[in-house]
């Protein structure tokens, strides 16, 4: 998997890296995925989650759920999972839904969200009619592909209530009747563990067995080695414009890059700064993992700052790190 932008623009005839002069880079700057914040990083955690999802789909298992705190990268991982599964398993039909809560339990709520994700007309029917429409739609899509498998990817799965899970069981059973195997891949916040405990207390073993038997933690950036892998993606595992051969680091600091500069060479120092262990922060060390949103914002800010200093002898200064950390702290505050 490569780091990619969904809507990154590129020249009709990509030129070799050497042909992208300063003026060409300036012209493309506003279209860069880094500025648009429209890219996905294949972190070790994302690769692991995608591999697990791929295996569960291949084995036709009923479900797997990944959980983590907010802003660790679950939603990006959900998109990456959908892309990988759609590319590898051409005969299955896949639905990707970002769930929304409801103020009161409803037998229509889940089916409406699934039909909406399929761009299907709803027209205010009751739950049984919505289920009939949904089942017929999924069956048609699966048969059109010549397969017998349906994958449902649910983001924010902690928002499902007991009624929603019961409706999922009904859909699962209905598709089984038509010999279509359904696999649910969920992404949730840690509250999903409380939901599973509550279902166990009410002896809802069928729901747990179908959808919550395998609940896997999804890690953010949890080590200096993980950060190094992320930085290496910016250095070598990314490209913009498409076909140019320019990694993200190369694009922003071409002179330094040509002279051997790589973000990954400073991974230990940057990890210490991000976790509060470096001289640039003067703060006490923090425990646990780093949120991916914070890590990405830090790297983006650092590259944009280094772009203004690009020379063959470029080195990351403490001031550069402190500035990126300060701006990142402001971004965190805005989002809370």
C-alpha positions as CSV (number, residue, x, y, z in Angstrom):
1,X,0.0,0.0,0.0
2,X,1.3,3.4,-0.9
3,X,0.6,6.8,0.6
4,X,-2.0,8.4,-1.7
5,X,-4.3,11.3,-2.1
6,X,-7.8,10.7,-3.2
7,X,-8.1,13.9,-5.2
8,X,-4.5,15.0,-5.9
9,X,-4.2,16.7,-9.2
10,X,-1.3,15.9,-11.5
11,X,0.0,17.1,-14.9
12,X,-1.3,15.3,-18.0
13,X,2.3,14.2,-18.8
14,X,4.3,13.8,-15.7
15,X,7.9,15.0,-16.0
16,X,10.9,13.5,-14.4
17,X,11.8,14.7,-10.9
18,X,14.6,16.8,-12.2
19,X,12.2,18.8,-14.4
20,X,10.2,20.2,-11.5
21,X,11.9,23.5,-10.9
22,X,11.0,25.9,-8.1
23,X,8.3,27.6,-10.2
24,X,6.7,24.3,-11.1
25,X,6.6,23.3,-7.4
26,X,5.0,26.7,-6.5
27,X,2.3,26.2,-9.1
28,X,1.5,22.8,-7.7
29,X,1.8,23.7,-4.0
30,X,-1.9,24.5,-3.4
31,X,-2.8,21.1,-4.9
32,X,-0.5,19.1,-2.7
33,X,-2.2,16.4,-0.6
34,X,-0.2,17.6,2.4
35,X,-1.8,21.0,2.3
36,X,-5.2,19.6,1.5
37,X,-4.7,17.1,4.3
38,X,-6.0,14.4,1.9
39,X,-3.7,11.5,2.2
40,X,-3.4,8.1,4.0
41,X,-0.3,6.9,5.7
42,X,0.2,3.1,5.7
43,X,1.4,3.0,9.3
44,X,2.2,-0.3,11.0
45,X,-1.2,-0.2,12.7
46,X,-3.0,0.4,9.4
47,X,-1.2,-2.4,7.7
48,X,-1.9,-4.8,10.5
49,X,-5.6,-3.8,10.6
50,X,-5.9,-4.2,6.8
51,X,-4.2,-7.6,6.9
52,X,-6.5,-8.8,9.7
53,X,-9.6,-7.5,7.8
54,X,-8.4,-9.1,4.6
55,X,-7.9,-12.5,6.3
56,X,-11.3,-12.4,8.0
57,X,-13.0,-11.6,4.7
58,X,-11.0,-14.4,2.9
59,X,-12.0,-16.9,5.7
60,X,-15.6,-15.5,5.6
61,X,-15.7,-14.9,9.3
62,X,-18.7,-13.0,10.7
63,X,-16.9,-9.9,12.1
64,X,-13.9,-8.1,13.5
65,X,-14.0,-4.8,15.3
66,X,-11.0,-2.4,15.8
67,X,-11.2,0.1,18.6
68,X,-9.2,3.1,19.7
69,X,-9.5,6.5,21.3
70,X,-10.7,9.4,19.0
71,X,-8.3,10.8,16.4
72,X,-5.9,7.9,16.4
73,X,-6.6,7.2,12.7
74,X,-9.5,4.7,12.7
75,X,-11.5,6.5,10.0
76,X,-8.5,6.7,7.6
77,X,-7.9,3.0,8.3
78,X,-11.5,2.3,7.5
79,X,-11.1,4.0,4.0
80,X,-7.8,2.1,3.5
81,X,-9.5,-1.2,4.4
82,X,-12.3,-0.6,2.0
83,X,-9.8,0.3,-0.8
84,X,-7.7,-2.8,-0.2
85,X,-10.7,-5.2,0.0
86,X,-12.4,-3.8,-3.1
87,X,-9.1,-4.2,-5.0
88,X,-8.4,-7.7,-3.9
89,X,-11.9,-9.3,-3.7
90,X,-13.6,-8.2,-6.9
91,X,-16.5,-10.6,-6.5
92,X,-17.8,-9.2,-3.2
93,X,-20.1,-6.2,-2.6
94,X,-19.0,-3.7,0.0
95,X,-20.9,-1.0,1.9
96,X,-19.0,1.6,4.0
97,X,-21.1,3.5,6.5
98,X,-20.2,6.2,9.0
99,X,-22.8,5.6,11.7
100,X,-24.9,8.3,13.4
101,X,-26.6,8.0,16.8
102,X,-30.3,8.2,17.3
103,X,-32.0,9.7,20.4
104,X,-34.3,6.7,20.8
105,X,-34.1,3.1,19.7
106,X,-35.6,2.5,16.2
107,X,-36.1,-0.5,14.1
108,X,-35.7,1.6,11.0
109,X,-32.6,3.5,11.9
110,X,-29.9,1.0,10.8
111,X,-31.6,0.0,7.6
112,X,-32.1,3.6,6.6
113,X,-28.4,4.3,7.1
114,X,-27.4,1.3,5.0
115,X,-29.8,2.1,2.2
116,X,-28.6,5.7,2.3
117,X,-25.0,4.6,2.0
118,X,-26.1,2.7,-1.1
119,X,-27.8,5.8,-2.5
120,X,-31.1,3.9,-2.4
121,X,-34.5,5.6,-2.2
122,X,-36.0,5.3,1.3
123,X,-39.6,6.7,0.9
124,X,-40.5,6.3,4.6
125,X,-41.3,2.5,4.6
126,X,-41.6,0.5,7.8
127,X,-38.7,-1.7,9.0
128,X,-39.8,-4.9,7.3
129,X,-40.1,-3.1,3.9
130,X,-36.8,-1.4,4.4
131,X,-35.2,-4.8,5.2
132,X,-36.8,-6.3,2.0
133,X,-35.4,-3.4,-0.1
134,X,-32.0,-3.6,1.5
135,X,-31.8,-7.4,1.1
136,X,-32.9,-7.3,-2.5
137,X,-30.4,-4.5,-3.3
138,X,-27.5,-6.3,-1.7
139,X,-28.4,-9.6,-3.4
140,X,-28.6,-7.9,-6.8
141,X,-25.2,-6.2,-6.3
142,X,-23.6,-9.5,-5.2
143,X,-25.0,-11.5,-8.0
144,X,-24.0,-8.8,-10.5
145,X,-20.4,-9.4,-9.4
146,X,-20.8,-13.2,-9.7
147,X,-20.0,-13.7,-6.0
148,X,-21.7,-14.7,-2.8
149,X,-20.1,-12.4,-0.2
150,X,-21.1,-9.1,1.4
151,X,-18.8,-6.9,3.5
152,X,-20.2,-4.2,5.7
153,X,-17.6,-1.7,7.0
154,X,-19.0,0.4,9.9
155,X,-17.2,3.4,11.3
156,X,-18.2,4.7,14.8
157,X,-19.6,1.3,15.6
158,X,-19.9,2.3,19.3
159,X,-23.0,4.2,18.3
160,X,-25.1,1.1,17.6
161,X,-27.6,0.3,20.3
162,X,-29.1,-3.1,21.1
163,X,-32.0,-2.6,18.6
164,X,-29.5,-1.9,15.9
165,X,-27.5,-5.0,16.6
166,X,-30.8,-7.0,16.5
167,X,-31.5,-5.6,13.1
168,X,-28.0,-6.6,12.0
169,X,-28.7,-10.1,13.1
170,X,-31.9,-10.2,11.0
171,X,-30.0,-8.9,7.9
172,X,-27.2,-11.4,8.5
173,X,-29.8,-14.2,8.7
174,X,-31.7,-13.0,5.7
175,X,-28.5,-12.9,3.5
176,X,-27.6,-16.4,4.7
177,X,-31.0,-17.6,3.4
178,X,-29.9,-16.4,0.0
179,X,-26.5,-18.1,0.4
180,X,-24.6,-14.8,0.8
181,X,-22.0,-14.7,3.5
182,X,-21.8,-11.4,5.4
183,X,-18.7,-10.1,7.1
184,X,-18.8,-7.0,9.3
185,X,-15.7,-4.9,9.9
186,X,-16.1,-2.3,12.6
187,X,-14.1,0.7,13.8
188,X,-15.1,2.0,17.2
189,X,-14.1,4.0,20.2
190,X,-13.4,2.1,23.5
191,X,-17.1,2.4,24.6
192,X,-17.6,-0.7,22.4
193,X,-16.1,-2.7,25.2
194,X,-18.8,-1.4,27.5
195,X,-21.5,-2.3,25.0
196,X,-20.1,-5.8,24.7
197,X,-20.2,-6.2,28.5
198,X,-23.8,-4.9,28.6
199,X,-24.8,-7.4,26.0
200,X,-23.1,-10.2,27.9
201,X,-25.0,-9.1,31.1
202,X,-28.3,-9.4,29.3
203,X,-27.3,-12.8,27.8
204,X,-27.3,-11.6,24.2
205,X,-24.7,-14.1,23.2
206,X,-26.0,-14.3,19.6
207,X,-25.2,-10.6,19.0
208,X,-21.7,-11.0,20.6
209,X,-20.9,-14.1,18.6
210,X,-22.0,-12.5,15.4
211,X,-20.4,-9.0,15.8
212,X,-18.3,-8.6,18.9
213,X,-16.5,-11.9,19.4
214,X,-13.2,-10.4,18.0
215,X,-12.5,-6.9,19.3
216,X,-8.9,-5.7,18.5
217,X,-7.1,-2.6,19.8
218,X,-6.0,-0.2,17.1
219,X,-2.8,1.5,18.0
220,X,-1.7,5.0,17.1
221,X,2.0,5.9,16.8
222,X,3.3,3.9,19.8
223,X,7.0,3.9,19.4
224,X,10.0,5.6,17.9
225,X,10.1,2.7,15.4
226,X,6.5,3.4,14.3
227,X,7.3,7.1,13.9
228,X,10.4,6.2,11.8
229,X,8.2,4.1,9.5
230,X,5.8,7.0,9.1
231,X,8.6,9.4,8.3
232,X,10.1,6.9,5.8
233,X,6.7,7.1,4.0
234,X,7.0,10.8,3.7
235,X,10.6,10.3,2.5
236,X,10.2,7.5,0.0
237,X,6.7,5.9,0.1
238,X,4.8,8.8,-1.2
239,X,4.5,10.7,-4.5
240,X,3.2,14.0,-5.8
241,X,2.6,14.8,-8.6
242,X,1.6,11.3,-9.7
243,X,4.4,9.8,-11.9
244,X,6.9,12.5,-10.9
245,X,9.0,10.3,-8.6
246,X,8.9,13.1,-6.0
247,X,8.2,12.0,-2.5
248,X,6.6,14.5,-0.1
249,X,9.9,15.3,1.5
250,X,11.6,15.7,-1.9
251,X,8.8,18.0,-3.1
252,X,9.2,20.4,-0.2
253,X,13.0,20.4,0.3
254,X,14.5,19.4,-3.0
255,X,17.9,20.8,-2.5
256,X,18.3,19.2,1.0
257,X,16.8,15.9,-0.3
258,X,19.3,15.8,-3.2
259,X,22.1,16.2,-0.6
260,X,20.8,13.3,1.5
261,X,18.4,14.9,3.9
262,X,15.6,12.5,5.2
263,X,13.1,13.1,8.0
264,X,13.5,9.5,9.1
265,X,17.1,10.2,10.1
266,X,15.8,12.3,12.9
267,X,13.1,9.9,14.0
268,X,14.4,9.3,17.5
269,X,14.8,13.0,18.2
270,X,11.4,13.8,16.8
271,X,9.8,11.0,18.9
272,X,11.4,12.4,22.0
273,X,10.0,15.9,21.2
274,X,6.5,14.6,20.5
275,X,6.4,12.6,23.7
276,X,7.8,15.4,25.8
277,X,11.3,14.0,26.3
278,X,13.3,16.3,24.1
279,X,15.1,19.5,24.8
280,X,12.8,21.4,22.4
281,X,9.9,21.0,24.9
282,X,11.4,20.9,28.3
283,X,8.4,18.9,29.5
284,X,8.2,15.6,31.3
285,X,7.9,12.4,29.3
286,X,4.4,11.3,28.4
287,X,3.2,7.7,28.3
288,X,1.2,5.8,25.8
289,X,0.7,6.3,22.1
290,X,0.5,9.4,20.0
291,X,-2.7,10.3,18.1
292,X,-2.1,10.0,14.3
293,X,-3.7,13.4,13.7
294,X,-1.2,15.0,16.0
295,X,1.7,13.2,14.4
296,X,0.6,14.2,10.9
297,X,0.0,17.8,11.7
298,X,3.4,18.0,13.3
299,X,5.1,16.6,10.2
300,X,3.1,18.8,7.9
301,X,4.0,21.9,9.9
302,X,7.6,20.9,10.0
303,X,7.9,20.3,6.3
304,X,6.2,23.6,5.5
305,X,8.7,25.4,7.8
306,X,11.7,23.6,6.4
307,X,10.5,24.5,2.8
308,X,11.4,28.1,3.6
309,X,15.0,27.1,4.6
310,X,15.8,24.6,1.8
311,X,19.6,24.3,1.2
312,X,21.9,21.4,0.7
313,X,23.1,21.6,4.4
314,X,19.6,21.8,5.9
315,X,19.2,20.3,9.4
316,X,16.2,20.3,11.7
317,X,16.8,22.9,14.4
318,X,15.2,22.9,17.9
319,X,13.3,26.0,16.9
320,X,11.7,24.2,14.0
321,X,10.6,21.4,16.3
322,X,9.3,23.9,18.9
323,X,7.3,25.8,16.3
324,X,5.7,22.6,14.9
325,X,4.8,21.5,18.4
326,X,3.3,24.8,19.3
327,X,1.1,25.0,16.2
328,X,0.1,21.4,16.8
329,X,-0.9,22.2,20.4
330,X,-3.1,25.0,19.0
331,X,-4.7,22.6,16.6
332,X,-5.4,20.1,19.4
333,X,-7.0,22.9,21.5
334,X,-9.3,23.9,18.6
335,X,-10.5,20.3,18.2
336,X,-11.4,19.7,21.9
